[in-house]
């Protein structure tokens, strides 16, 4: 059974930093792409970032480019999202997701992600 468990959310002031972690179990991790998505109240879930199987390719939403950094540790079966210069509009529930098909290639298409964590709340106060 594949499980994705996020941690690291909470309340932070605007301009601050936070690091999210997502621990994966139940499936081989080092040959899949991983992604982070977020959902603000009343809005649809949106793409934040994706990383390929090796960590050598990363893509970001324009809204977070230059502020967020995705990384992974294949020995620990964990993917991270380092968030810096946080803004109130970054507030939402953050989800990590696994794209188990597609040879570990990055994607911003939410439909291609087939395993999801339960989400962790990030609140940025102004």
Secondary structure, 3 states (H helix, E strand, C coil): CCEEEEECCEEEECCCCEEEEEEEECCCCCCCEEEEEEECCCCCCEEEEEECCCCCCEEECCCCCCCEEEEEECCCCEEEEEECCCCHHHCEEEEEEEECCCCCCCCCCHHHCCEECCCEEEEEEC
